[in-house]
């Protein structure tokens, strides 16, 4: 439901009214605020990047809600099933630990509140924008050849 509300409705409307970048920023801020009730401002800023920007960029670049839904499901599945966030018993060796700094692990919030997660999200955003640029350049070359 989050992807439907934040991407398909909110992002689509704000992108049409204000343009793609302002629409993305507005929807990402509102996505982070919707989850901010249980976290600090720093961690909400990280969620702005991890959830709001990454999923919004994937939606805008693909034009498909299924891409952002899939990415969200993979993230949540990985977080809960493999890392044990929420029940401290992941299927892999990874389990939540409070031995390390919260800014690094996300602490009791989980990877959403981790600087590592934000770095990974920014890397994925950069990669998605790079791939979109390459595809755009290739399609322009094809149209030039046809002309």
WOGICOR-V946551 format. One record per helix or strand of 3 or more residues. SS is the DSSP state (alpha for helix, beta for strand). FROM is the first residue (numbers start at 1). TO is the last residue. If there is no record, write none. Layout:
ss=SS from=FROM to=TO
ss=SS from=FROM to=TO
//
This chain:
ss=alpha from=2 to=18
ss=alpha from=20 to=38
ss=alpha from=41 to=62
ss=alpha from=65 to=82
ss=alpha from=102 to=105
ss=alpha from=107 to=109
ss=alpha from=111 to=113
ss=alpha from=115 to=146
//
